[in-house]
Amino acid sequence: MNIGDKDNICTKDMPTTCSSAMLADYWSPFDATVVDLLRQSGAGIIGKANCDEFGMGSLNVHSIYGPVVNPAFPTDDIRSAGGSSGGSAAAVAAGLCNAALGTDTGGSVRLPASYCGVVGLKPSYGMLSRWGVVSFADSLDCVGVLAKDVDIAHRVFNTLSKYDGQDSTSASPETREKAQRACEEHMQSWRSRRDLAGLRIGVPQEYFPASLSPASVDGVREMLRALRERGATLVPVSLPNTPYALSAYYVLASAEASSNLARYDGVQYGSYIAITAMCLHVRPTPHQIGTPASTYALSRTQGFGREVKKRILLGTYALSADAFDNYFLQAQRLRNLIRQDFRDVFLVPDPLLLSHSPASVDGVHALVHPSAVQTAPPLPDTNVISEGDSLGAYVQDILTVPASLAGLPAVSVPARGKNKQGPVGVSIVGQWGCEAMILEIARVIEGSVA
Ligand SMILES: NC(=O)C[C@H](N)C(=O)O
């Protein structure tokens, strides 16, 4: 199988630049565990895919290589491929590969999948190894899979879903087993039949904001109809803390990014000379080299792009003594409430808790909601990205960040309807470790709408 690799997942035979001037000349001495597992399975890594710098962005416009154009649209209608794994989604949509690796911190696999009309799986947090994946926000980062169809996504996931002792956040074999048992027990009620009778699907009311485009509403409606026709029971549910998820995400992700990216000083990490030569087209003068502090300042000023620098500043502030209680701690509290919202509606118990009484009989096996509030927007002019564009980009993640904060698996599947606005994705979210369940539902939906 031919597989593309996002440019923040290390390969020893190709550069890993994170689409950043800071790592423009970086070649890893080793393969990431996920790349290694793919190669061992006989897959060929066909190349590295463009992305937003260090995974920060929703439109794949923040990259030293320029933006990614969405191949699902005609050439006279230039649209964003979504971000940050836009290159991976576009490569699959354009038929360059059967699948591609991406990373998803707050929606970076599901959003581009939705915009480009491909399948995008963000596994449970800790399910796929992150050894050799360049860190953005460690408590949220997941390796994900973009694929032509659900079956390929599932096969790639099965190849990669292994405990890795080199990654301290990799879920233990015991936790995996516990989750698998709970999930299979619940699937038995409906999987043995050809239809989905017995499956309870939650439709969360908070995932239908006023800003939802008519195309997205139609896409979800179509999927829900397909599920009902197959015998599933649709249950309206509420996840009341959803409206706070986006703010909590951007505080936490930026705080972790500011800490993670502190290592790029142009001396130990990141190449000062390469950055200077690339950006200024000159060799640095002895004066520029100056003190260690001026070396760090020059490297970081020139090596990072605008969006990354913005997040470092925001995150550093959120972690400062003045702001810590009001921003960082509050965001952590919200994250706990958001996690609890999901626990309250799922029938499958949370395997990460020692004891957890799952939702009563009116709970649900999985949730279905639109992946994005709109279809792929026109590509903004990267030379004149305004603050408004930047906030607009953050809002693209509004429906994907809750599952990220809760560490839950979610898969975005294309809804039918080659409408003029382009592809629409619909997401299925399950309890931690229930990838098999959400992929099984996705397969049925895919079959129904094909
Ligand atoms: N990395 C991600 O999941 C993308 C998210 N839009 C962000 O900029 O943080």
The ligand as an SDF file (V2000), in Angstrom:
LIG
                    3D

  9  8  0  0  0  0  0  0  0  0999 V2000
   -3.3080   20.7720   15.1990 N   0  0  0  0  0  0  0  0  0  0  0  0
   -4.6010   20.8210   15.0940 C   0  0  0  0  0  0  0  0  0  0  0  0
   -5.3010   19.9030   15.4360 O   0  0  0  0  0  0  0  0  0  0  0  0
   -5.1200   22.0110   14.4140 C   0  0  0  0  0  0  0  0  0  0  0  0
   -5.7920   23.0600   15.1710 C   0  0  0  0  0  0  0  0  0  0  0  0
   -6.5800   23.7320   14.1900 N   0  0  0  0  0  0  0  0  0  0  0  0
   -4.7820   24.0160   15.7410 C   0  0  0  0  0  0  0  0  0  0  0  0
   -4.4310   24.9360   15.0500 O   0  0  0  0  0  0  0  0  0  0  0  0
   -4.3710   23.8920   16.8630 O   0  0  0  0  0  0  0  0  0  0  0  0
  1  2  1  0
  2  3  2  0
  2  4  1  0
  4  5  1  0
  5  6  1  0
  5  7  1  0
  7  8  2  0
  7  9  1  0
M  END
$$$$
